[in-house]
Every structure is written in C-alpha cells, then in structure tokens.
C-alpha cells in the first residue's frame, strides 16, 4: 500500500533523481581532487617539489663519500700488498747484527720471512738466534707476531702485543706505555703481562753458558771446555704481570710471578767425567717485584739427584742505561757423588767463593752483577 503511494507520488519522482545526481557529482569531484593531489604537476603537490632537490643533494654527498672511502681503501690495500717487507727484513737483520758485533758476542740472527699482520703489525717466521761457538745454543722461534693495539691510542697510551712460539710452547707479551712518557723521551710502562705456556728455556741457558765459555775472564778460562759441553733446560708455564701507577718513577711498580718449571735438567756431555744427567724433581720459584727490585723468596729451590740449590735475596734494577743491576743473594749449594768430584772446585772458582765444605757451600753474593763479591756465611 505504501509502495504504491510512493510510486504514484509526483513529488518523490522529482526528488530522487535530483539526489542521485548530486551524489554522483560529489563522488566525481572527490576522485578528481585525489588525482590532482597525487599528480606531480598538481598545484597541491608543491611540498614534493621542495623535498626533491634535498634528496638529490644528499644522494650526491653519500656517493662522493663512498667514492672517497673506496679510494682510501684501495690505496691502503695497494700499500699493504706492495710494501717492501723483504727490504724491512734485511734492515732489521743488519741493524741487530751491527749491535751484536759492537758488543763482541758471537751471535747471529736470521729471519726466514717477514709479512704484514693485519694493518698494525708484522709477522716473522723461522727466526733463529745462533751462537757460532756452540751448536746447542740455538734459539729457534717458529712465529713471532708484533702489533700495535689501536684502541689504546684513545686512552693516550701505546699498546704493544708480541706473540711467539717455540717447539710446542708459546709466549704472549703485552705492554702499555703512556704516550706522554715517549714525548718526554723517558719511556716508562704503566702495565705489562707475560703469559707463558710450556715454553722451553734450554736455548736461553745454553746461550748464557756459551757466552760465559767465550769470556776472556781468567776465572772462566779454566771452566770454558766444561761449559761448552754443559746444557741446562726445562719448560716454564705461568703468568708474570706488573702495574705502575706512577710512570715518573718505575720503582713504584708492583709485580706478581706465578711460574712453574717442569722437565728441568742439567747435562754435561763429557765421557771422561761420567756425570749422569740430572733431572730436577723439585723446581720451585718464589718471585715478586717491588721497590724497583726483583725479590727472590726463600721458597725458591731446585733439587736433582746429585745437586741442590736454595736461593733468596734481591736484584735491584736502577736506571739500566747508566747503572748495572745490583745483587744481594744468599744461597746454599749442595753437591754429591760425581758432581762434587768434577764441579766441587769449579763452581766456587767461577763465583770467586770459598771452597765447599763436605759438599756444601753457604755464601752471599753482593754488588754489581758484572763483578759480584762472594763471602761465606
């Protein structure tokens, strides 16, 4: 009934078409405005035109920085690859050889190869330090790496790390040096650490024995043939560290030693003496660093089958450039059997000490290391 009335109503027939036309016009107008808003040529998109030059400028800057970085990297890489490391190796060998020759030591240095290690260091392979008078005095290092620690520069310090390997053992050494002490030409480290892992010490002792055997000291001439046939060795493991808050005076430094010795031995390869190889069952070190001195505690002791040594005292380290280290040691030496027969008079003669009494020598060594005085206790 209602529908019939609306359909027959002349007013509704006029109003509905009019409303539909208005709605269509509104929709078309909205679509047109949206199209104009998105169009880059529309007057309403002027904000895009303002941002576009900025985007292009930023893109050019980033591109220029990228080219600059690429150029710098390419230059450094080219320098890294083409740097004359072979020439540097020869310079190092020649310089060290000249210094050794000045000191009169019969030692030679050779380096198998020298290569870059990252960007701040070098790596040496097959480094040999030999004594021309003794075949046993030969220090062979498989790898030696030395490099700077760039991050330490942010703290105003020069950080250096050295790592080396030898016959299955390794030694890792780190040192921190304030740049201000370098500028003042008085380098003084503020901290350092050495980490040692089964590092053989045989070559170091053998070098020392070879140097002593070649000495022109009258006290050494008598024992030189015996020293040339003697070898001392073992392996050390542990950590040595020190710190120094006052870099103006290294005497304020404090250090700790946590070192153990294994497979220690003494061997004299002389068939006429018939001295058996001595294996040290006890090898204890009690060390510390304080008041500008290396302190040897009373627990320091070495004991083998026919020889024992107990040692304590101090080794003062003054300005090494002008003064020799000063020693003040108390020691007890015990010898038995063939060791006493063969070395009982040689060792006291070397140290300028009184003779052994029933195989025992208790004495004090004091004075400059180069010329210590020995007195009985």
Secondary structure, 3 states (H helix, E strand, C coil): CHHHHHHCCHHHHHHHHHHHHHHHHHHHHHHHHHHHHHCCCCHHHHHHHHHHHHHHHHHHHHHHHHHHHHHHHHHHHHHHHHCCHHHHHHHHHHHHHHHHHHHCCCEEEEEEEEEEECCCEEEEEEEEEEECCEEEEEEEEEEEEEEEEHHHHHHCEEEEEEEEEECCEEEEEEEEEEHHHHHCCCCCEEEEEEEEEEEECHHHHHHHHHHHHCCCCHHHHCCHHHHCCEEEEEEEEEEEEEECCCCCCHHHCEEEEEEEEEEEEEEECCCCCCCCCEECCEEECCEEEECCEEEECCCCEEECCCEEEEEEEEEECCCCCCCCCEEEEEEEEEECHHHHHHHCCHHHHHHCCCCCECCEEEEEEEEEHHHCEEEEC
